[in-house]
Amino acid sequence: MKHLQAGYGTSAVAALEVRAVGHSYGRKEALSDVTFCIPPASFAVLLGLNGAGKTTLFSLISRLYGIQRGSIRIFGHDIGRDSREALRRLGIVFQARTLDLDLSVRQNLSYHAALHGIGSAEARRRIDSVLETVEMGDRLRDKVRSLSGGQMRRVEIARALLHNPRLLLLDEPTVGLDIQSRASILAFIRKLVSAEGISVLWATHLIDEVDPGDQIVMLRQGRVTADGRVPDILQKTGAADIGQAFSKLCRIETETGEMPT
């Protein structure tokens, strides 16, 4: 199948390089020939409906699943052959909540720091720093169950940043949040990209979380149907906006099995 693909230069090592990745659950193919690159210090959106394969792809990138076909590199480090160095550069926030509700914010982050081999004194310093970054410094001693959904997400983002990653993956991070919390989390992550130079892959099915300057990787039924900046995708599909482009690509695939070149 043909798909739209971004034309990025190759002079810099990609923050994330996914090449010909495929994955199956028994006879069911979840991902097929998934290929795209994310440049350093950029915000990319993995856009797809529920069941498109976004969570499977994140599980492969984070090594929860082993690679069956293809390759994945994080800042040049192959996650199959050099997983330790690759994962050192990776932070991830999954869709499902993974904080211990009966522990305090500090205790949750301290446990994560220990898993990364961060000493107690350094862990305290980093925890204070990342909680200030996500504007949760005043909730350090509070039990997680006392936090709102948006506040829990901020703590999970703080946890993902604790070991100073250069690539951050977020899988449907605003699901279940109110409009104000959604906007706040998204704005904060975009600020990380511009201020800290962190690379972000933001998985969502929500069109309104896309900005015109974003790189979009559209995923449908485990296949990449488009990869490029929003204006490029609109021009190539003849769509008025990204929502129409997404619908059009899906309709064309359903009817003909072929993407426009």
Residue pairs with C-beta under 8 A, 6 or more apart in sequence:
1 223
1 225
1 253
1 257
1 258
1 259
2 258
2 259
2 260
2 261
3 223
3 224
3 225
3 226
3 227
3 259
4 225
4 226
4 227
4 228
4 232
4 233
4 236
4 237
4 259
4 260
5 35
5 36
5 227
5 228
6 36
6 37
6 215
6 227
6 228
6 229
6 232
7 228
8 14
8 37
8 39
12 39
12 40
13 40
13 75
13 76
14 37
14 38
14 39
14 40
14 73
14 75
14 76
15 38
15 39
15 40
15 41
15 42
15 74
15 75
15 166
15 167
15 199
16 37
16 38
16 61
16 72
16 73
16 74
16 167
16 199
16 201
17 37
17 38
17 71
17 72
17 73
18 34
18 35
18 36
18 37
18 57
18 61
18 70
18 71
18 72
19 35
19 70
19 71
19 72
19 73
20 33
20 34
20 35
20 69
20 70
20 71
21 31
21 33
21 34
21 35
21 57
21 60
21 67
21 69
21 70
21 71
21 72
22 29
22 31
22 32
22 33
22 34
22 68
22 69
22 70
23 29
23 30
23 31
23 53
23 56
23 57
23 60
23 65
23 67
23 68
23 69
23 222
24 30
24 68
29 222
30 53
30 56
30 222
31 53
31 56
31 57
31 60
31 222
31 223
32 222
32 223
33 70
33 223
33 224
34 53
34 57
34 70
34 219
34 222
34 223
34 224
35 70
35 224
36 217
36 224
36 227
38 44
38 167
38 199
38 201
38 215
39 199
39 215
40 75
40 166
40 197
40 199
41 193
41 197
41 198
41 199
42 193
42 199
42 200
42 215
43 189
43 190
43 193
43 199
43 200
43 202
43 211
43 213
43 214
43 215
44 199
44 200
44 201
44 202
44 214
44 215
44 216
44 217
45 201
45 202
45 203
45 204
45 209
45 210
45 214
45 215
45 216
45 217
46 54
46 57
46 201
46 202
46 203
46 204
46 217
46 219
47 203
47 204
47 205
47 207
47 210
47 216
47 217
47 218
47 219
47 242
47 246
48 54
48 203
48 205
48 218
48 219
48 220
49 205
49 220
50 205
51 221
52 205
52 219
52 220
52 221
52 222
53 219
53 221
53 222
54 171
54 172
54 203
54 219
55 94
55 95
55 171
55 203
56 65
56 222
57 219
58 92
58 94
58 169
58 171
58 203
59 65
60 67
60 72
61 72
61 74
61 79
61 90
61 92
61 169
62 87
62 90
62 92
62 169
63 79
63 83
63 87
66 80
67 79
67 80
71 78
71 80
72 78
72 79
72 80
72 86
73 79
73 86
74 86
74 87
74 89
74 90
74 167
75 86
75 89
75 166
75 167
77 85
77 86
77 89
78 86
79 86
79 87
88 163
88 165
89 165
89 166
89 167
90 165
90 167
90 168
90 169
91 160
91 161
91 162
91 163
91 165
91 167
91 168
91 169
92 160
92 168
92 169
92 170
92 171
93 153
93 156
93 157
93 160
93 168
93 169
93 170
93 171
93 173
94 171
95 171
95 172
95 173
95 175
97 152
97 156
98 156
99 108
99 144
99 152
99 155
99 156
99 159
100 107
100 108
100 111
100 144
101 143
101 144
101 145
102 143
102 144
102 145
103 111
103 143
103 144
104 140
104 141
104 142
104 143
104 144
105 131
105 136
105 139
105 140
105 141
105 142
105 144
105 147
105 155
106 127
106 140
106 141
108 144
108 155
108 159
109 123
109 127
109 130
109 131
109 155
109 158
109 159
109 162
110 120
110 123
110 127
112 159
112 162
113 122
113 123
113 126
113 127
113 162
113 163
114 123
116 162
116 163
118 126
118 162
118 163
123 162
126 162
127 140
127 158
127 162
128 137
128 140
130 158
130 159
130 161
130 162
131 137
131 139
131 140
131 155
131 158
133 158
133 161
134 154
134 155
134 157
134 158
134 161
134 188
135 154
136 151
136 154
136 155
136 158
139 147
139 151
139 155
144 152
144 155
147 155
148 181
149 176
149 177
149 178
149 181
150 177
150 178
150 180
150 181
150 184
150 185
153 173
153 174
153 177
153 181
153 185
154 185
154 188
156 173
157 168
157 170
157 173
157 185
157 188
157 189
160 168
161 168
165 198
166 197
166 198
166 199
167 198
167 199
167 200
167 201
168 189
168 192
168 198
168 199
168 200
168 201
169 200
169 201
169 203
170 189
170 200
170 201
170 202
170 203
171 203
172 203
172 204
172 205
173 185
173 189
173 202
174 181
174 182
174 185
174 186
174 204
174 206
174 209
177 185
182 209
186 202
186 209
189 200
189 202
190 211
192 198
192 200
193 199
193 200
202 209
207 242
207 243
207 246
210 216
210 230
210 242
211 230
212 230
212 231
213 229
213 230
214 229
214 230
215 227
215 228
215 229
216 226
216 227
216 228
216 229
216 230
216 233
216 242
217 224
217 226
217 227
218 224
218 225
218 226
218 227
218 233
218 246
218 249
219 225
220 249
220 250
220 253
225 249
225 250
225 253
225 259
226 233
226 236
226 237
226 245
226 249
226 259
228 236
230 242
233 239
233 242
233 245
234 240
234 241
234 242
234 245
236 260
236 261
237 244
237 245
237 248
237 249
237 260
238 248
239 245
239 248
249 259
252 258
252 259
252 260
253 259
